[in-house]
Amino acid sequence: MSRAPMDGSRQRRLLVYGLIWAVCILGIAAALHAGRNLTPPLRMAGAPAAHHAVPAPQARAGFNAIPWSVLLRNPGGSLVRLLLQVAVILSATRAVGSIFRKLGLPVVVGEITAGILLGPSLLGWLWPRGFNFIFSGASLDVLRLLSQVGVAVFMFAVGMELEVGELGPRARFAFLVSQTGILVPFFLGVVSALALYPAYASPGTDFTAFALFMGIAMSITAFPVLVRILEERGMAKTPVGAAAITCAAVGDASAWAILALVVAFAKAEGVAVMLINLGLLGSFVVVMLVPVRRFVARRLGANEPAGGAPGPGSLAVVALLTAGSALVTESLGIHALFGAFLAGAIMPRREAFRRCLIPRLERFTGTLLLPLFFAFSGLRTHVGLLNDAEGALVCLAIVVVATAGKLGSSMLGARLGGMTWSDAFSFGALMNTRGLMELIALNIGYDLGVLPPPIFAMLVLMALTTTFLTGPLLDLGERIKSSFARGGSAGAPTLPR
């Protein structure tokens, strides 16, 4: 631990944080005001006519004559097709994930990549008949619902893992740095929307909703993926790793609150409806955090055996609470995922309870349900829409802006908080990890019709790239730190207060 800075130094740092926040907030407001006069294109070049339809290649003549397709015409055909989809998806994600693990890359990036390879970008291009047989448009509704259930269970586990209320002396550092790392890229995302909206937005899309989703896409951090990367590299207990976990937890909570507001705005049919929904949501959150939380603590404690692990009664309470909370938030026009996340956040913090429940949930969702979500996201990602130089350059620009905004602002915030420049760079590289949380936000935007297929594909590629870069950037940070150490100018790594 480093000594606490002098009062004057602390005040100057707080002033710098405040100036950064003020510039970003004013810039966001100015960009949203300027975007009101912009109009989206009447028809996007290369975009499918139906926004929610998966862009699939046309099957060749004679496909319906394949003998085994008869299986899917009987009353149980939908189940047969679903089982076939699950088998193909699990096989692909396991295979590609194993290859990425052997290469020293995050497994989650390999699983997301497998989903893209199963979509129209590769499988549909190489084997259109097989693609249309396995992933026919009518059968994807069941796959989508199953993947959403998996994400909801995963978000419940994420809520259980958050320890925002136990930050102790790091609370101020975590809040200042995490909010700086959200506001700056959010501002850059909204500004980017000014350039993207006239050419790439879906016809009839409101600019404010489009810009806010671009801001969310630029600013989010994948807390669970970040933790796993730190554990794989043995950095979870280091000062930089501990600071990154703390700030990612606070940032995740903030980002999901912002996303809830954005979703409420995008789905509302007027300001009055949005305010009513947000008021009801706020009341529901208060009820969950106070009386329901106390009831759950007493109820689960009564049902736990002597060892502290949850019994059947406790598991039933957890399942009912998660389903009910998700149902309420979905009914309020927010999203079921927010309810599942909130249900996890109010779970008891008893170590035996968490140690028993979290690993089982993560193993179940990580092995079976999340690969379905990755694949479904890949089916929506049509890299072929970026088939010209302009599309490729726009995608590259999005990756550069997202990386510079998230990594740069997090690095600056950590440096202001007292880290050395080399540690601050590693910290920024960790906060630039997006992965699964980004895909969840992007799919929400896609379902709402705010993010059209070309922009969705660009942002998915951005999420993959930034998560993929985490390892190489951390290696670069270590080399920078070693070079400073050899030069005798590096300070000891510190965990700011």
N, C-alpha and C positions, 0 to 999 in steps of 0.2 A: 504494500500500500504506500502511496505517496502522501506527503504531507498536504493538508488542506491549503489551497492557495489563499493569499492575503485577501482581505475584504475588497480592496480596490480592484485587484485582478479579477475576482469573482464577479464584481459588478460590471466590469468591462466585457467579460465573456457573456454575461447575461444580456448586455446591451447588443452585442453582435448577434446572438441568437434572435433577439427581438426584431432587429433590423431585417434579418434574413426572412423571418416569418412575415413581417409586414410587407416586404417587397413581393413575396410569393402570393400572399392573399390579395393584395391590390392588383397584381398582374393577372391572377385568375379572374377577378371580377372584370377587369378591363377586357380580357380576351373573350369572356362570355358575352359581354356587351357588344363587342365588335362583331362576334359571330352571328348575332341576330339577323344581320342583313344578308347573310350568305344563303344560297339555295343549293340543295344537293342535285346531282344529275338526274335527268328523267329516267335514264336506264344505264346501269353500269355495264361497261364492256366486259364480256367474258363471264358475267355473273349469271347463275341459273335463274330462271324466271320465278320459281317458288323459293323464297328465302329459306324456309325451314327444311326444304327437301335436301337430302344428301346428294351432292353432285356426283352422279354415278355414270360411267360410260355405258353406251348402248350395247346390249348383247347382240351377238351375231345370229343370223337366221339358223334355225335348227336347235337352238338351246333347249326349248321346251320338249324336244324329243329325247332328252337324256333320260334313260329308264329310271334312275334312282330319284328323279324329281317327283315321281308318283307318290313317294312317301309323304310329301308335303301337301298332298291334296286330300288326305284323309282327315277325320276330325281331330286327330292328335298331331297334325302336321306342324302347327305353330310350336308345339313343345319340341318336336324333332328338330326344327330349324333353330330354336333357341339353344338346345343342347349342342348342336353343331357349331353355332356361333361361339358358345362358351369354350368348347374344346379347341377351336382354332385360335381364339384370342389368348387363352392360357398358354397354349403351346408356343405361340409367337412371342409373348411377353417374357416367358421364362427363358427362351432361347436367346433373344436379343439382350435381355437383362444380364444373363450369364456372361455373354461376350463383353459387355460394358464393364462388368465387375472384374474380369480378367485383365482388362485394359487399365484398371485403376480409375474408372470413371463412375459417377453416381448411377446406381442401378435404376433409379427412378427416371433418369434421362433415357436409358435404354428402353424402358417399358413404354414411355411416351413415344419414342421413336418407332417402336413396334406398332403402336396404334396407327401412326401415320403411314407406315408401310402397308398396313392392311387396308387402307383407304384407297380412294381413287388415284392418289398420287403414285402408287406402285402396283398393288395387286389389281386394281381396276384398269390400269394401263396395260399390264402384261397379260392379264387373263380376264377380260371383261365378262365372259360367261360365268366363270367361277365366282367372280365378285358379285354379280347380280343374283346368282343362286344362293350364296351364303348370306349376303347382306341386302336382300331385297327391301325396297323402301317400306312396304307394309309391315315387315317384321321388326323394324327398328324401334317401334314404339315400346315394345316389351323390353328390349335391350336397354333403351334409354331409362325406363322406370327402374329397372334392376340396378343400373349404374348409379342412379340418383340415390337409391337406398344405401348403396355402398358408401357414397360420399357423405351422406347424412351420418352414418355410423362413424365414419372417419372423423367428421367434424365434432362429434360427441367426444371422441378420444382426444382431439386437439384441445377442446375446452377443458378436459380433465388435466391435461399436462400444463396448462398455463398457471404460472405462479405470480401473477401481477401484484397480488396483495402482500407478497413476502419479499419485496425488493430491498427493504431496509435502507442502508445508507446509499445504495446505488439508485434510489428512486428518481432523484432529480436528474442525474446523468442520463438514465434510461429514457426519461420523458423528453428531455431537451434534444438528445441526439436522435431518438426515434422519430419525433415529430418533424425535426429538420429533414431527416431522410425521407419523410413522406411528402412534406409540403413542396420541396424543390422539384422532385420529379413529377409530382402532380401538376405543378405549374407548367413544366415543360410539356407534359402530355396535353394540357388544355391548349397551350400555344400551338402545338403540333396539329391539333384538330382544325385550327384556322386554315392550314394548308391542305389538309386531307379531306375535309368535309365537302368542298365543291366538286371533287373528282371521284371520291370513293364512298361517300355515305349512301345508304339505301334511300330510294325516293320516299319522301314523306317523313323522314327521320328528323326529329327535333335536334337542332344544333347543340343545345345545352346538354341533353342526355348523351349525345355522341361525344362531346368534349369531356364530360365527367367520367365516362367509361374509359376514354383514352387516358385521363389522369390516373384513374385507379390502376389501369394496366401498367403504367410506368412506375407506380410507387409501391406496389405490394411486394412483400418478402415472404418466402415459403418457410415458415417457422419449422415444421416437421422435417423438411428436407435439409434445412440448415443444421438441425441437431444431428441428423444421421451423418452428414458429411463431417461434422466435427468429431463424432464418435469414431468414424472410420479412420480419420487422420490422427486420432489421439489428442485432439485439441480441446475437448469439452471442458477440462479442468484448468486450462491455461487462462491467464488474465484476459487475453483477447477473446478466447472462446466463451468464457463466462459472460463478458460484456456483450458479445454478439447475441447469445441466447437471451439475456435479459432484455436487450433493446428489441430483438425480434418479437419477443412475447408481448411487450408493450405496443410495438408497432402493429402487430397482428390484430390486437384488440381494437386499436384505433382505425386500422384500415377496414375492418369488418363493420365497424360503426359507420364509417363514411360510405361504404358500399351499400349498407342498408338504406341510408338516406338517398343515395343515387337510384337504387332500385325503386324506392317509394316514389321518387320524382318521375322516373321513366314509366311506371305503371299507372300512376294517378291520372285521372281524367280532369284534373283541375287543381288549383292551389288549395282550395278548401278541402277537397278529398284527401290530398296529400297530408295536410296538417292534421286532419282528423285521424288518419292512419298512424301518423307519427306519434300523436298524443296517446292513442291506444297502445302503440308499441312501447312507449315510455312507461305507461302504467303497468303493462305486462312485465317489463324488465324489473321494475321495482317489486312487484309481487313475487317474481321468481327469486330475486336476490335476498328478500327478507323473510316473509312467512314460509314460502315453499322451501327455501334453503334450510330453515330451522326444522321444518317438518321432516324433510328428507334425512337430515342428520340424526334425528331421533328414531325415525322409522327404520332406516338401514342399520343403525346401531342395535336396535332390538332384534333384528333378524339375523345378525351376524353370529356365527358360532364362536367358540372360544378363541380360535386361531385368528379371528379378525377377517377372514376371507368371506366374500358375499355368498350367501346361500341362495336357494331357489326363490325364496320370497323377496330377497333384496334385488335379485336380477329381474324379477317381474316388475318391481317398483321402478327400476331403472328403465326398463323397456317402455312401460306405460308413460313415464314422465317424458322420455325422449320423443315418443310418438305424439303425445299431447302437445308438447312445446312446439314441435315442428308443425303440427296442424294449425296451431294458433298463428304463428308467424306467416305461414302460407296463406291463411285466410285473411290476414291483414294486408296482403299484397306485397309482402317483403320477400321472403323465400323460406322454404322449409329448413334449409341448411342453417339459417341463423337460429332457429329454435333448437335444433340439435346441438349446436355450439353452446348456446346458453344453458341447456340442460347439463352438458358436461361441466360447464364452469361452476355450477352450484353443487357439484358432487362433494361429499366429505373428503377432507384432505388426509384422512388416516392412511398411513403408509401401507399397511397390510391390504386394505381395500383397493388402493390404487395399484399396488404391485400385482394383485391377482387379476384385476379387471383390464387394465390398459394393455398389457402384453397380449392377452387373448383377443381383444378387439382388434388390435393392430395386426396380429397374425392372420386373423380371419379376413379382414378387409384387404390387407396387403396382398394376400395370396389369391383371393377369389374375386372380390368385388371391385377394388380399384383398377385392376387391369381391364375390367369391362368399361370403366369410365375413360381410361386412356384410349382404348380402342374406339369408343364412340366419339371422342374428341378427334381422333385421327380420321374417322370416316367423314367428319365435317371439314377437315383440313385438306383443301385441294390446292397443292403446290402448283399444279398446272395453270391456275389462274394468274400466276406471276410469270407469265411466259414471254415477257418482253423486257427490254432494258429498263424502262421506266419503273415497272413493278419491282424488279430486283433492286434498283437504286432506292426506291422508297422503303423497301423492307430493310435494306442495309442502314438507311438513315434512322429508322425506328430503333434498330438494335443499338446504334451509336448513341442516340439521344437517351435511350433508356439506361444504358450502361453508364454514360457520363453523369446523368442526373442522379441515379441511385448511388453509384459508387462514390462519385465526387462529393455529393452532399453528406453522405454518411462519414466519409473520410474527414471532411472539414469539421463536421460536428464532433467527431471523436477527438480530433486534434485540439479543438477549442476546449474539450473536456479534460485535456491533460495527457492524452496519449502521445507517444513519439510518432513521427511521420510514417516510419516503417510499419509500426503496429496499426496505425490508423488506416494505412492502405490495405492491410490484411483484413481489418474490420470492415472496410467498405466493400471488399470483394465478397465477404460473407453475406453482407446485407443485400448484395446484388443478386443473390440466389432467389429464383422465383418458383420454377417447377410446378407442383401440383396446385398450390393455392392460386397461382395465376390462371391455370386452366379452369378452375372452378369459377373464378370471376368472369373469364372470357365466355364460358358456356352460358352463364347467366345473361350476359349481354347479347349473345347470339340468340338465345331463346326469346328474348324480348324484342328481337328484330332491330336492335340498336347497332350491333356490329355486323356488317355484311360479310359474306364469305371471303372476299379478297383481304379485307382488314383482319378478319379472324385468322386467316392463314398466316399473315405477316406477324401478328402478335403471338401466335403459337410458336412460330419459328424464333421469335425474340425470346420467349420463355425458355425454349430449349437451349438457345445459344448462351444466354446469360447464366443458366444453371450449369451448362457444360464448361463455361469459362471459370467457374469458381475454383476448381482444382489448379489449373495453370496459373491463375492470378495469385493464389496462395503460395504456390511455388516461387513465383516471381517476388512476392513479398518477403519470403524467407531469404532469397538471394540478396535482395536489397538490404535486409537487416544484417546479413552476414558481412556484406561489403562495408556497411557503416561500422560494424563491430571491429573489423580489421583496421579501419581507419581511426578507431578510438573515439568516434563521435556519437555512438548510439547510447541512449539512456536505457535503463532497465525497463522492461514492460510493466505498465501499471494498470490497475483497474480503477478508473476514476470514480469519485464519489458523486 
